[in-house]
Amino acid sequence: MSLDVLAGALMIAFAAIGGGIGNGLVISRFVEGVARQPEARSTLFVQAILGVALVEVVPIIAVAFGIMKVLGV
C-alpha cells in the first residue's frame, strides 16, 4: 500500500470524525438553548441549521481531496 492511499484514507476518516463531533456540538447547543428558552426555538433552529451547514463544508472538501489522493489524481 502506498503512502498516498494511506494519506487519503486518513483524510477521509478524520473528516468523518470531525464532522460528527462538530454536528454533535452544534445540535447539543441547540437543544440546550431550546431547553433554556423554548420561545426562541425558531430563531435557534435557523442558526443551528446554518451551523450544521458550515460544519459540513470542511469534511466534504476533505473527503474530495482524500478521494483525489487515493485515486492519484
CHARMM-style PDB file with segment names, atoms N, HN, CA, C and O in Angstrom:
ATOM      1  N   MET     1       0.855  -1.171   0.000  1.00  0.00      PROA
ATOM      2  CA  MET     1       0.000   0.000   0.000  1.00  0.00      PROA
ATOM      3  C   MET     1       0.902   1.235   0.000  1.00  0.00      PROA
ATOM      4  O   MET     1       1.816   1.358   0.816  1.00  0.00      PROA
ATOM      5  N   SER     2       0.627   2.126  -0.916  1.00  0.00      PROA
ATOM      6  HN  SER     2      -0.115   2.026  -1.579  1.00  0.00      PROA
ATOM      7  CA  SER     2       1.453   3.328  -0.983  1.00  0.00      PROA
ATOM      8  C   SER     2       1.007   4.341   0.073  1.00  0.00      PROA
ATOM      9  O   SER     2      -0.088   4.241   0.626  1.00  0.00      PROA
ATOM     10  N   LEU     3       1.855   5.292   0.334  1.00  0.00      PROA
ATOM     11  HN  LEU     3       2.745   5.374  -0.115  1.00  0.00      PROA
ATOM     12  CA  LEU     3       1.538   6.303   1.329  1.00  0.00      PROA
ATOM     13  C   LEU     3       0.430   7.244   0.872  1.00  0.00      PROA
ATOM     14  O   LEU     3      -0.261   7.836   1.701  1.00  0.00      PROA
ATOM     15  N   ASP     4       0.253   7.385  -0.450  1.00  0.00      PROA
ATOM     16  HN  ASP     4       0.814   6.904  -1.123  1.00  0.00      PROA
ATOM     17  CA  ASP     4      -0.841   8.225  -0.951  1.00  0.00      PROA
ATOM     18  C   ASP     4      -2.194   7.642  -0.569  1.00  0.00      PROA
ATOM     19  O   ASP     4      -3.100   8.376  -0.175  1.00  0.00      PROA
ATOM     20  N   VAL     5      -2.332   6.340  -0.681  1.00  0.00      PROA
ATOM     21  HN  VAL     5      -1.595   5.744  -1.001  1.00  0.00      PROA
ATOM     22  CA  VAL     5      -3.602   5.693  -0.329  1.00  0.00      PROA
ATOM     23  C   VAL     5      -3.851   5.825   1.171  1.00  0.00      PROA
ATOM     24  O   VAL     5      -4.970   6.108   1.598  1.00  0.00      PROA
ATOM     25  N   LEU     6      -2.815   5.621   1.958  1.00  0.00      PROA
ATOM     26  HN  LEU     6      -1.905   5.391   1.612  1.00  0.00      PROA
ATOM     27  CA  LEU     6      -2.955   5.755   3.403  1.00  0.00      PROA
ATOM     28  C   LEU     6      -3.303   7.196   3.789  1.00  0.00      PROA
ATOM     29  O   LEU     6      -4.154   7.414   4.651  1.00  0.00      PROA
ATOM     30  N   ALA     7      -2.662   8.164   3.169  1.00  0.00      PROA
ATOM     31  HN  ALA     7      -1.970   7.986   2.469  1.00  0.00      PROA
ATOM     32  CA  ALA     7      -2.944   9.573   3.459  1.00  0.00      PROA
ATOM     33  C   ALA     7      -4.379   9.928   3.086  1.00  0.00      PROA
ATOM     34  O   ALA     7      -5.062  10.626   3.834  1.00  0.00      PROA
ATOM     35  N   GLY     8      -4.833   9.450   1.937  1.00  0.00      PROA
ATOM     36  HN  GLY     8      -4.278   8.883   1.329  1.00  0.00      PROA
ATOM     37  CA  GLY     8      -6.209   9.716   1.524  1.00  0.00      PROA
ATOM     38  C   GLY     8      -7.222   9.081   2.456  1.00  0.00      PROA
ATOM     39  O   GLY     8      -8.243   9.685   2.783  1.00  0.00      PROA
ATOM     40  N   ALA     9      -6.934   7.853   2.884  1.00  0.00      PROA
ATOM     41  HN  ALA     9      -6.105   7.362   2.618  1.00  0.00      PROA
ATOM     42  CA  ALA     9      -7.850   7.175   3.803  1.00  0.00      PROA
ATOM     43  C   ALA     9      -7.905   7.887   5.151  1.00  0.00      PROA
ATOM     44  O   ALA     9      -8.974   8.003   5.751  1.00  0.00      PROA
ATOM     45  N   LEU    10      -6.772   8.358   5.622  1.00  0.00      PROA
ATOM     46  HN  LEU    10      -5.903   8.264   5.135  1.00  0.00      PROA
ATOM     47  CA  LEU    10      -6.766   9.100   6.883  1.00  0.00      PROA
ATOM     48  C   LEU    10      -7.506  10.429   6.758  1.00  0.00      PROA
ATOM     49  O   LEU    10      -8.192  10.847   7.690  1.00  0.00      PROA
ATOM     50  N   MET    11      -7.373  11.085   5.626  1.00  0.00      PROA
ATOM     51  HN  MET    11      -6.816  10.745   4.868  1.00  0.00      PROA
ATOM     52  CA  MET    11      -8.107  12.337   5.418  1.00  0.00      PROA
ATOM     53  C   MET    11      -9.606  12.099   5.478  1.00  0.00      PROA
ATOM     54  O   MET    11     -10.338  12.866   6.104  1.00  0.00      PROA
ATOM     55  N   ILE    12     -10.061  11.042   4.829  1.00  0.00      PROA
ATOM     56  HN  ILE    12      -9.466  10.419   4.321  1.00  0.00      PROA
ATOM     57  CA  ILE    12     -11.491  10.726   4.817  1.00  0.00      PROA
ATOM     58  C   ILE    12     -11.966  10.353   6.219  1.00  0.00      PROA
ATOM     59  O   ILE    12     -13.035  10.785   6.650  1.00  0.00      PROA
ATOM     60  N   ALA    13     -11.171   9.552   6.931  1.00  0.00      PROA
ATOM     61  HN  ALA    13     -10.303   9.201   6.581  1.00  0.00      PROA
ATOM     62  CA  ALA    13     -11.572   9.120   8.274  1.00  0.00      PROA
ATOM     63  C   ALA    13     -11.644  10.297   9.235  1.00  0.00      PROA
ATOM     64  O   ALA    13     -12.621  10.432   9.972  1.00  0.00      PROA
ATOM     65  N   PHE    14     -10.629  11.147   9.236  1.00  0.00      PROA
ATOM     66  HN  PHE    14      -9.836  11.037   8.637  1.00  0.00      PROA
ATOM     67  CA  PHE    14     -10.636  12.290  10.145  1.00  0.00      PROA
ATOM     68  C   PHE    14     -11.717  13.306   9.763  1.00  0.00      PROA
ATOM     69  O   PHE    14     -12.258  13.987  10.634  1.00  0.00      PROA
ATOM     70  N   ALA    15     -12.028  13.409   8.492  1.00  0.00      PROA
ATOM     71  HN  ALA    15     -11.588  12.855   7.785  1.00  0.00      PROA
ATOM     72  CA  ALA    15     -13.118  14.299   8.085  1.00  0.00      PROA
ATOM     73  C   ALA    15     -14.447  13.802   8.639  1.00  0.00      PROA
ATOM     74  O   ALA    15     -15.262  14.597   9.107  1.00  0.00      PROA
ATOM     75  N   ALA    16     -14.668  12.498   8.588  1.00  0.00      PROA
ATOM     76  HN  ALA    16     -14.006  11.852   8.208  1.00  0.00      PROA
ATOM     77  CA  ALA    16     -15.911  11.935   9.125  1.00  0.00      PROA
ATOM     78  C   ALA    16     -15.988  12.126  10.638  1.00  0.00      PROA
ATOM     79  O   ALA    16     -17.037  12.487  11.171  1.00  0.00      PROA
ATOM     80  N   ILE    17     -14.883  11.884  11.319  1.00  0.00      PROA
ATOM     81  HN  ILE    17     -14.031  11.590  10.886  1.00  0.00      PROA
ATOM     82  CA  ILE    17     -14.862  12.048  12.778  1.00  0.00      PROA
ATOM     83  C   ILE    17     -15.080  13.512  13.155  1.00  0.00      PROA
ATOM     84  O   ILE    17     -15.876  13.812  14.045  1.00  0.00      PROA
ATOM     85  N   GLY    18     -14.382  14.413  12.489  1.00  0.00      PROA
ATOM     86  HN  GLY    18     -13.735  14.169  11.767  1.00  0.00      PROA
ATOM     87  CA  GLY    18     -14.520  15.832  12.788  1.00  0.00      PROA
ATOM     88  C   GLY    18     -15.914  16.363  12.494  1.00  0.00      PROA
ATOM     89  O   GLY    18     -16.462  17.158  13.259  1.00  0.00      PROA
ATOM     90  N   GLY    19     -16.483  15.917  11.381  1.00  0.00      PROA
ATOM     91  HN  GLY    19     -16.038  15.272  10.760  1.00  0.00      PROA
ATOM     92  CA  GLY    19     -17.848  16.346  11.053  1.00  0.00      PROA
ATOM     93  C   GLY    19     -18.861  15.858  12.076  1.00  0.00      PROA
ATOM     94  O   GLY    19     -19.783  16.585  12.444  1.00  0.00      PROA
ATOM     95  N   GLY    20     -18.687  14.628  12.531  1.00  0.00      PROA
ATOM     96  HN  GLY    20     -17.938  14.037  12.232  1.00  0.00      PROA
ATOM     97  CA  GLY    20     -19.593  14.090  13.547  1.00  0.00      PROA
ATOM     98  C   GLY    20     -19.494  14.830  14.867  1.00  0.00      PROA
ATOM     99  O   GLY    20     -20.509  15.122  15.499  1.00  0.00      PROA
ATOM    100  N   ILE    21     -18.285  15.132  15.279  1.00  0.00      PROA
ATOM    101  HN  ILE    21     -17.460  14.895  14.766  1.00  0.00      PROA
ATOM    102  CA  ILE    21     -18.095  15.876  16.528  1.00  0.00      PROA
ATOM    103  C   ILE    21     -18.672  17.289  16.399  1.00  0.00      PROA
ATOM    104  O   ILE    21     -19.354  17.770  17.304  1.00  0.00      PROA
ATOM    105  N   GLY    22     -18.395  17.946  15.279  1.00  0.00      PROA
ATOM    106  HN  GLY    22     -17.841  17.556  14.544  1.00  0.00      PROA
ATOM    107  CA  GLY    22     -18.906  19.304  15.073  1.00  0.00      PROA
ATOM    108  C   GLY    22     -20.420  19.362  15.049  1.00  0.00      PROA
ATOM    109  O   GLY    22     -21.021  20.243  15.663  1.00  0.00      PROA
ATOM    110  N   ASN    23     -21.043  18.420  14.339  1.00  0.00      PROA
ATOM    111  HN  ASN    23     -20.555  17.704  13.840  1.00  0.00      PROA
ATOM    112  CA  ASN    23     -22.509  18.390  14.289  1.00  0.00      PROA
ATOM    113  C   ASN    23     -23.091  18.099  15.665  1.00  0.00      PROA
ATOM    114  O   ASN    23     -24.110  18.675  16.048  1.00  0.00      PROA
ATOM    115  N   GLY    24     -22.456  17.219  16.397  1.00  0.00      PROA
ATOM    116  HN  GLY    24     -21.629  16.751  16.086  1.00  0.00      PROA
ATOM    117  CA  GLY    24     -22.932  16.917  17.742  1.00  0.00      PROA
ATOM    118  C   GLY    24     -22.881  18.131  18.652  1.00  0.00      PROA
ATOM    119  O   GLY    24     -23.801  18.364  19.436  1.00  0.00      PROA
ATOM    120  N   LEU    25     -21.807  18.907  18.551  1.00  0.00      PROA
ATOM    121  HN  LEU    25     -21.059  18.718  17.914  1.00  0.00      PROA
ATOM    122  CA  LEU    25     -21.699  20.114  19.373  1.00  0.00      PROA
ATOM    123  C   LEU    25     -22.760  21.148  19.002  1.00  0.00      PROA
ATOM    124  O   LEU    25     -23.373  21.757  19.879  1.00  0.00      PROA
ATOM    125  N   VAL    26     -22.974  21.343  17.708  1.00  0.00      PROA
ATOM    126  HN  VAL    26     -22.477  20.849  16.996  1.00  0.00      PROA
ATOM    127  CA  VAL    26     -23.969  22.339  17.278  1.00  0.00      PROA
ATOM    128  C   VAL    26     -25.362  21.936  17.738  1.00  0.00      PROA
ATOM    129  O   VAL    26     -26.097  22.764  18.277  1.00  0.00      PROA
ATOM    130  N   ILE    27     -25.734  20.685  17.535  1.00  0.00      PROA
ATOM    131  HN  ILE    27     -25.138  20.013  17.098  1.00  0.00      PROA
ATOM    132  CA  ILE    27     -27.079  20.247  17.894  1.00  0.00      PROA
ATOM    133  C   ILE    27     -27.260  20.204  19.405  1.00  0.00      PROA
ATOM    134  O   ILE    27     -28.342  20.508  19.906  1.00  0.00      PROA
ATOM    135  N   SER    28     -26.209  19.828  20.139  1.00  0.00      PROA
ATOM    136  HN  SER    28     -25.330  19.580  19.732  1.00  0.00      PROA
ATOM    137  CA  SER    28     -26.349  19.819  21.602  1.00  0.00      PROA
ATOM    138  C   SER    28     -26.567  21.235  22.140  1.00  0.00      PROA
ATOM    139  O   SER    28     -27.341  21.434  23.076  1.00  0.00      PROA
ATOM    140  N   ARG    29     -25.887  22.210  21.551  1.00  0.00      PROA
ATOM    141  HN  ARG    29     -25.258  22.048  20.791  1.00  0.00      PROA
ATOM    142  CA  ARG    29     -26.102  23.604  21.982  1.00  0.00      PROA
ATOM    143  C   ARG    29     -27.501  24.084  21.597  1.00  0.00      PROA
ATOM    144  O   ARG    29     -28.105  24.875  22.322  1.00  0.00      PROA
ATOM    145  N   PHE    30     -28.018  23.611  20.464  1.00  0.00      PROA
ATOM    146  HN  PHE    30     -27.527  22.968  19.875  1.00  0.00      PROA
ATOM    147  CA  PHE    30     -29.377  23.958  20.053  1.00  0.00      PROA
ATOM    148  C   PHE    30     -30.391  23.413  21.062  1.00  0.00      PROA
ATOM    149  O   PHE    30     -31.293  24.132  21.492  1.00  0.00      PROA
ATOM    150  N   VAL    31     -30.238  22.156  21.431  1.00  0.00      PROA
ATOM    151  HN  VAL    31     -29.505  21.572  21.082  1.00  0.00      PROA
ATOM    152  CA  VAL    31     -31.156  21.550  22.397  1.00  0.00      PROA
ATOM    153  C   VAL    31     -31.049  22.253  23.747  1.00  0.00      PROA
ATOM    154  O   VAL    31     -32.055  22.471  24.422  1.00  0.00      PROA
ATOM    155  N   GLU    32     -29.832  22.604  24.136  1.00  0.00      PROA
ATOM    156  HN  GLU    32     -29.014  22.427  23.588  1.00  0.00      PROA
ATOM    157  CA  GLU    32     -29.619  23.324  25.387  1.00  0.00      PROA
ATOM    158  C   GLU    32     -30.311  24.690  25.358  1.00  0.00      PROA
ATOM    159  O   GLU    32     -30.935  25.101  26.336  1.00  0.00      PROA
ATOM    160  N   GLY    33     -30.192  25.386  24.224  1.00  0.00      PROA
ATOM    161  HN  GLY    33     -29.685  25.052  23.429  1.00  0.00      PROA
ATOM    162  CA  GLY    33     -30.826  26.692  24.093  1.00  0.00      PROA
ATOM    163  C   GLY    33     -32.340  26.611  24.115  1.00  0.00      PROA
ATOM    164  O   GLY    33     -33.001  27.463  24.708  1.00  0.00      PROA
ATOM    165  N   VAL    34     -32.897  25.588  23.471  1.00  0.00      PROA
ATOM    166  HN  VAL    34     -32.361  24.896  22.989  1.00  0.00      PROA
ATOM    167  CA  VAL    34     -34.353  25.419  23.475  1.00  0.00      PROA
ATOM    168  C   VAL    34     -34.835  25.053  24.875  1.00  0.00      PROA
ATOM    169  O   VAL    34     -35.913  25.475  25.292  1.00  0.00      PROA
ATOM    170  N   ALA    35     -34.042  24.272  25.597  1.00  0.00      PROA
ATOM    171  HN  ALA    35     -33.166  23.929  25.257  1.00  0.00      PROA
ATOM    172  CA  ALA    35     -34.434  23.923  26.963  1.00  0.00      PROA
ATOM    173  C   ALA    35     -34.445  25.158  27.858  1.00  0.00      PROA
ATOM    174  O   ALA    35     -35.269  25.256  28.768  1.00  0.00      PROA
ATOM    175  N   ARG    36     -33.545  26.093  27.612  1.00  0.00      PROA
ATOM    176  HN  ARG    36     -32.875  26.014  26.873  1.00  0.00      PROA
ATOM    177  CA  ARG    36     -33.492  27.311  28.432  1.00  0.00      PROA
ATOM    178  C   ARG    36     -34.570  28.321  28.036  1.00  0.00      PROA
ATOM    179  O   ARG    36     -35.198  28.943  28.892  1.00  0.00      PROA
ATOM    180  N   GLN    37     -34.776  28.478  26.708  1.00  0.00      PROA
ATOM    181  HN  GLN    37     -34.266  27.973  26.012  1.00  0.00      PROA
ATOM    182  CA  GLN    37     -35.762  29.444  26.223  1.00  0.00      PROA
ATOM    183  C   GLN    37     -36.583  28.822  25.102  1.00  0.00      PROA
ATOM    184  O   GLN    37     -36.232  28.957  23.930  1.00  0.00      PROA
ATOM    185  N   PRO    38     -37.667  28.146  25.447  1.00  0.00      PROA
ATOM    186  CA  PRO    38     -38.476  27.477  24.417  1.00  0.00      PROA
ATOM    187  C   PRO    38     -39.085  28.440  23.388  1.00  0.00      PROA
ATOM    188  O   PRO    38     -39.335  28.047  22.249  1.00  0.00      PROA
ATOM    189  N   GLU    39     -39.323  29.685  23.780  1.00  0.00      PROA
ATOM    190  HN  GLU    39     -39.120  30.004  24.706  1.00  0.00      PROA
ATOM    191  CA  GLU    39     -39.941  30.637  22.844  1.00  0.00      PROA
ATOM    192  C   GLU    39     -38.982  31.058  21.734  1.00  0.00      PROA
ATOM    193  O   GLU    39     -39.426  31.590  20.716  1.00  0.00      PROA
ATOM    194  N   ALA    40     -37.681  30.835  21.905  1.00  0.00      PROA
ATOM    195  HN  ALA    40     -37.321  30.403  22.732  1.00  0.00      PROA
ATOM    196  CA  ALA    40     -36.696  31.208  20.890  1.00  0.00      PROA
ATOM    197  C   ALA    40     -36.357  30.048  19.969  1.00  0.00      PROA
ATOM    198  O   ALA    40     -35.328  30.068  19.294  1.00  0.00      PROA
ATOM    199  N   ARG    41     -37.219  29.036  19.938  1.00  0.00      PROA
ATOM    200  HN  ARG    41     -38.055  29.019  20.486  1.00  0.00      PROA
ATOM    201  CA  ARG    41     -36.928  27.818  19.181  1.00  0.00      PROA
ATOM    202  C   ARG    41     -36.728  28.084  17.695  1.00  0.00      PROA
ATOM    203  O   ARG    41     -35.783  27.559  17.107  1.00  0.00      PROA
ATOM    204  N   SER    42     -37.581  28.876  17.077  1.00  0.00      PROA
ATOM    205  HN  SER    42     -38.349  29.302  17.555  1.00  0.00      PROA
ATOM    206  CA  SER    42     -37.483  29.091  15.632  1.00  0.00      PROA
ATOM    207  C   SER    42     -36.195  29.832  15.258  1.00  0.00      PROA
ATOM    208  O   SER    42     -35.558  29.508  14.255  1.00  0.00      PROA
ATOM    209  N   THR    43     -35.820  30.809  16.053  1.00  0.00      PROA
ATOM    210  HN  THR    43     -36.337  31.072  16.868  1.00  0.00      PROA
ATOM    211  CA  THR    43     -34.578  31.540  15.800  1.00  0.00      PROA
ATOM    212  C   THR    43     -33.366  30.636  15.984  1.00  0.00      PROA
ATOM    213  O   THR    43     -32.439  30.647  15.174  1.00  0.00      PROA
ATOM    214  N   LEU    44     -33.386  29.857  17.055  1.00  0.00      PROA
ATOM    215  HN  LEU    44     -34.139  29.848  17.713  1.00  0.00      PROA
ATOM    216  CA  LEU    44     -32.273  28.949  17.311  1.00  0.00      PROA
ATOM    217  C   LEU    44     -32.187  27.850  16.253  1.00  0.00      PROA
ATOM    218  O   LEU    44     -31.096  27.400  15.901  1.00  0.00      PROA
ATOM    219  N   PHE    45     -33.345  27.425  15.750  1.00  0.00      PROA
ATOM    220  HN  PHE    45     -34.231  27.791  16.036  1.00  0.00      PROA
ATOM    221  CA  PHE    45     -33.351  26.372  14.733  1.00  0.00      PROA
ATOM    222  C   PHE    45     -32.659  26.847  13.458  1.00  0.00      PROA
ATOM    223  O   PHE    45     -31.860  26.115  12.873  1.00  0.00      PROA
ATOM    224  N   VAL    46     -32.958  28.051  13.035  1.00  0.00      PROA
ATOM    225  HN  VAL    46     -33.606  28.646  13.510  1.00  0.00      PROA
ATOM    226  CA  VAL    46     -32.315  28.596  11.837  1.00  0.00      PROA
ATOM    227  C   VAL    46     -30.814  28.695  12.035  1.00  0.00      PROA
ATOM    228  O   VAL    46     -30.044  28.336  11.144  1.00  0.00      PROA
ATOM    229  N   GLN    47     -30.394  29.175  13.186  1.00  0.00      PROA
ATOM    230  HN  GLN    47     -31.020  29.466  13.910  1.00  0.00      PROA
ATOM    231  CA  GLN    47     -28.963  29.287  13.462  1.00  0.00      PROA
ATOM    232  C   GLN    47     -28.302  27.917  13.556  1.00  0.00      PROA
ATOM    233  O   GLN    47     -27.153  27.755  13.147  1.00  0.00      PROA
ATOM    234  N   ALA    48     -29.016  26.932  14.090  1.00  0.00      PROA
ATOM    235  HN  ALA    48     -29.950  27.063  14.422  1.00  0.00      PROA
ATOM    236  CA  ALA    48     -28.456  25.578  14.179  1.00  0.00      PROA
ATOM    237  C   ALA    48     -28.283  24.965  12.794  1.00  0.00      PROA
ATOM    238  O   ALA    48     -27.274  24.311  12.529  1.00  0.00      PROA
ATOM    239  N   ILE    49     -29.249  25.167  11.914  1.00  0.00      PROA
ATOM    240  HN  ILE    49     -30.068  25.698  12.129  1.00  0.00      PROA
ATOM    241  CA  ILE    49     -29.138  24.634  10.548  1.00  0.00      PROA
ATOM    242  C   ILE    49     -27.966  25.294   9.823  1.00  0.00      PROA
ATOM    243  O   ILE    49     -27.210  24.616   9.127  1.00  0.00      PROA
ATOM    244  N   LEU    50     -27.808  26.603   9.979  1.00  0.00      PROA
ATOM    245  HN  LEU    50     -28.422  27.154  10.544  1.00  0.00      PROA
ATOM    246  CA  LEU    50     -26.660  27.286   9.373  1.00  0.00      PROA
ATOM    247  C   LEU    50     -25.346  26.773   9.963  1.00  0.00      PROA
ATOM    248  O   LEU    50     -24.363  26.603   9.242  1.00  0.00      PROA
ATOM    249  N   GLY    51     -25.333  26.531  11.257  1.00  0.00      PROA
ATOM    250  HN  GLY    51     -26.132  26.669  11.842  1.00  0.00      PROA
ATOM    251  CA  GLY    51     -24.132  25.999  11.896  1.00  0.00      PROA
ATOM    252  C   GLY    51     -23.777  24.614  11.384  1.00  0.00      PROA
ATOM    253  O   GLY    51     -22.607  24.329  11.128  1.00  0.00      PROA
ATOM    254  N   VAL    52     -24.769  23.755  11.233  1.00  0.00      PROA
ATOM    255  HN  VAL    52     -25.719  23.986  11.441  1.00  0.00      PROA
ATOM    256  CA  VAL    52     -24.521  22.411  10.698  1.00  0.00      PROA
ATOM    257  C   VAL    52     -24.011  22.502   9.264  1.00  0.00      PROA
ATOM    258  O   VAL    52     -23.109  21.761   8.873  1.00  0.00      PROA
ATOM    259  N   ALA    53     -24.583  23.403   8.490  1.00  0.00      PROA
ATOM    260  HN  ALA    53     -25.316  24.005   8.808  1.00  0.00      PROA
ATOM    261  CA  ALA    53     -24.126  23.553   7.101  1.00  0.00      PROA
ATOM    262  C   ALA    53     -22.673  24.014   7.051  1.00  0.00      PROA
ATOM    263  O   ALA    53     -21.891  23.511   6.243  1.00  0.00      PROA
ATOM    264  N   LEU    54     -22.311  24.954   7.898  1.00  0.00      PROA
ATOM    265  HN  LEU    54     -22.945  25.362   8.555  1.00  0.00      PROA
ATOM    266  CA  LEU    54     -20.927  25.431   7.916  1.00  0.00      PROA
ATOM    267  C   LEU    54     -19.964  24.360   8.426  1.00  0.00      PROA
ATOM    268  O   LEU    54     -18.828  24.269   7.960  1.00  0.00      PROA
ATOM    269  N   VAL    55     -20.420  23.553   9.380  1.00  0.00      PROA
ATOM    270  HN  VAL    55     -21.343  23.627   9.758  1.00  0.00      PROA
ATOM    271  CA  VAL    55     -19.574  22.478   9.895  1.00  0.00      PROA
ATOM    272  C   VAL    55     -19.358  21.412   8.815  1.00  0.00      PROA
ATOM    273  O   VAL    55     -18.282  20.818   8.745  1.00  0.00      PROA
ATOM    274  N   GLU    56     -20.343  21.171   7.995  1.00  0.00      PROA
ATOM    275  HN  GLU    56     -21.217  21.654   8.053  1.00  0.00      PROA
ATOM    276  CA  GLU    56     -20.248  20.113   6.986  1.00  0.00      PROA
ATOM    277  C   GLU    56     -19.392  20.498   5.781  1.00  0.00      PROA
ATOM    278  O   GLU    56     -18.986  19.620   5.020  1.00  0.00      PROA
ATOM    279  N   VAL    57     -19.111  21.771   5.592  1.00  0.00      PROA
ATOM    280  HN  VAL    57     -19.441  22.484   6.211  1.00  0.00      PROA
ATOM    281  CA  VAL    57     -18.329  22.195   4.427  1.00  0.00      PROA
ATOM    282  C   VAL    57     -16.920  21.609   4.456  1.00  0.00      PROA
ATOM    283  O   VAL    57     -16.443  21.093   3.446  1.00  0.00      PROA
ATOM    284  N   VAL    58     -16.268  21.683   5.582  1.00  0.00      PROA
ATOM    285  HN  VAL    58     -16.655  22.102   6.403  1.00  0.00      PROA
ATOM    286  CA  VAL    58     -14.873  21.221   5.678  1.00  0.00      PROA
ATOM    287  C   VAL    58     -14.756  19.712   5.458  1.00  0.00      PROA
ATOM    288  O   VAL    58     -13.877  19.294   4.704  1.00  0.00      PROA
ATOM    289  N   PRO    59     -15.603  18.863   6.082  1.00  0.00      PROA
ATOM    290  CA  PRO    59     -15.485  17.429   5.793  1.00  0.00      PROA
ATOM    291  C   PRO    59     -15.763  17.068   4.340  1.00  0.00      PROA
ATOM    292  O   PRO    59     -15.148  16.147   3.804  1.00  0.00      PROA
ATOM    293  N   ILE    60     -16.672  17.775   3.705  1.00  0.00      PROA
ATOM    294  HN  ILE    60     -17.172  18.523   4.141  1.00  0.00      PROA
ATOM    295  CA  ILE    60     -16.955  17.484   2.295  1.00  0.00      PROA
ATOM    296  C   ILE    60     -15.728  17.789   1.439  1.00  0.00      PROA
ATOM    297  O   ILE    60     -15.380  17.013   0.550  1.00  0.00      PROA
ATOM    298  N   ILE    61     -15.080  18.908   1.705  1.00  0.00      PROA
ATOM    299  HN  ILE    61     -15.363  19.539   2.427  1.00  0.00      PROA
ATOM    300  CA  ILE    61     -13.867  19.252   0.963  1.00  0.00      PROA
ATOM    301  C   ILE    61     -12.757  18.252   1.272  1.00  0.00      PROA
ATOM    302  O   ILE    61     -12.024  17.843   0.371  1.00  0.00      PROA
ATOM    303  N   ALA    62     -12.628  17.855   2.540  1.00  0.00      PROA
ATOM    304  HN  ALA    62     -13.224  18.187   3.272  1.00  0.00      PROA
ATOM    305  CA  ALA    62     -11.586  16.890   2.914  1.00  0.00      PROA
ATOM    306  C   ALA    62     -11.829  15.537   2.258  1.00  0.00      PROA
ATOM    307  O   ALA    62     -10.878  14.879   1.836  1.00  0.00      PROA
ATOM    308  N   VAL    63     -13.072  15.116   2.168  1.00  0.00      PROA
ATOM    309  HN  VAL    63     -13.844  15.651   2.511  1.00  0.00      PROA
ATOM    310  CA  VAL    63     -13.380  13.842   1.501  1.00  0.00      PROA
ATOM    311  C   VAL    63     -13.036  13.934   0.018  1.00  0.00      PROA
ATOM    312  O   VAL    63     -12.500  12.984  -0.552  1.00  0.00      PROA
ATOM    313  N   ALA    64     -13.336  15.057  -0.604  1.00  0.00      PROA
ATOM    314  HN  ALA    64     -13.771  15.828  -0.140  1.00  0.00      PROA
ATOM    315  CA  ALA    64     -12.998  15.223  -2.018  1.00  0.00      PROA
ATOM    316  C   ALA    64     -11.494  15.133  -2.237  1.00  0.00      PROA
ATOM    317  O   ALA    64     -11.035  14.447  -3.151  1.00  0.00      PROA
ATOM    318  N   PHE    65     -10.723  15.829  -1.394  1.00  0.00      PROA
ATOM    319  HN  PHE    65     -11.096  16.386  -0.652  1.00  0.00      PROA
ATOM    320  CA  PHE    65      -9.277  15.759  -1.515  1.00  0.00      PROA
ATOM    321  C   PHE    65      -8.749  14.367  -1.178  1.00  0.00      PROA
ATOM    322  O   PHE    65      -7.781  13.910  -1.785  1.00  0.00      PROA
ATOM    323  N   GLY    66      -9.372  13.697  -0.223  1.00  0.00      PROA
ATOM    324  HN  GLY    66     -10.158  14.069   0.270  1.00  0.00      PROA
ATOM    325  CA  GLY    66      -8.974  12.337   0.134  1.00  0.00      PROA
ATOM    326  C   GLY    66      -9.185  11.374  -1.007  1.00  0.00      PROA
ATOM    327  O   GLY    66      -8.335  10.525  -1.274  1.00  0.00      PROA
ATOM    328  N   ILE    67     -10.318  11.496  -1.688  1.00  0.00      PROA
ATOM    329  HN  ILE    67     -11.010  12.185  -1.472  1.00  0.00      PROA
ATOM    330  CA  ILE    67     -10.593  10.630  -2.840  1.00  0.00      PROA
ATOM    331  C   ILE    67      -9.607  10.923  -3.966  1.00  0.00      PROA
ATOM    332  O   ILE    67      -9.135  10.004  -4.635  1.00  0.00      PROA
ATOM    333  N   MET    68      -9.298  12.193  -4.175  1.00  0.00      PROA
ATOM    334  HN  MET    68      -9.682  12.940  -3.632  1.00  0.00      PROA
ATOM    335  CA  MET    68      -8.304  12.534  -5.204  1.00  0.00      PROA
ATOM    336  C   MET    68      -6.951  11.946  -4.847  1.00  0.00      PROA
ATOM    337  O   MET    68      -6.227  11.486  -5.730  1.00  0.00      PROA
ATOM    338  N   LYS    69      -6.599  11.953  -3.577  1.00  0.00      PROA
ATOM    339  HN  LYS    69      -7.187  12.327  -2.860  1.00  0.00      PROA
ATOM    340  CA  LYS    69      -5.321  11.417  -3.126  1.00  0.00      PROA
ATOM    341  C   LYS    69      -5.281   9.897  -3.314  1.00  0.00      PROA
ATOM    342  O   LYS    69      -4.269   9.350  -3.751  1.00  0.00      PROA
ATOM    343  N   VAL    70      -6.373   9.224  -2.987  1.00  0.00      PROA
ATOM    344  HN  VAL    70      -7.195   9.669  -2.632  1.00  0.00      PROA
ATOM    345  CA  VAL    70      -6.430   7.761  -3.139  1.00  0.00      PROA
ATOM    346  C   VAL    70      -6.344   7.376  -4.599  1.00  0.00      PROA
ATOM    347  O   VAL    70      -5.652   6.419  -4.946  1.00  0.00      PROA
ATOM    348  N   LEU    71      -7.032   8.100  -5.458  1.00  0.00      PROA
ATOM    349  HN  LEU    71      -7.594   8.878  -5.176  1.00  0.00      PROA
ATOM    350  CA  LEU    71      -7.045   7.770  -6.885  1.00  0.00      PROA
ATOM    351  C   LEU    71      -5.800   8.244  -7.609  1.00  0.00      PROA
ATOM    352  O   LEU    71      -5.550   7.850  -8.748  1.00  0.00      PROA
ATOM    353  N   GLY    72      -5.020   9.090  -6.953  1.00  0.00      PROA
ATOM    354  HN  GLY    72      -5.223   9.411  -6.028  1.00  0.00      PROA
ATOM    355  CA  GLY    72      -3.783   9.572  -7.566  1.00  0.00      PROA
ATOM    356  C   GLY    72      -3.983  10.656  -8.583  1.00  0.00      PROA
ATOM    357  O   GLY    72      -3.172  10.810  -9.496  1.00  0.00      PROA
ATOM    358  N   VAL    73      -5.052  11.415  -8.444  1.00  0.00      PROA
ATOM    359  HN  VAL    73      -5.711  11.290  -7.702  1.00  0.00      PROA
ATOM    360  CA  VAL    73      -5.337  12.492  -9.400  1.00  0.00      PROA
ATOM    361  C   VAL    73      -4.586  13.736  -9.015  1.00  0.00      PROA
ATOM    362  OT1 VAL    73      -4.692  14.757  -9.695  1.00  0.00      PROA
TER     363      VAL     73
END
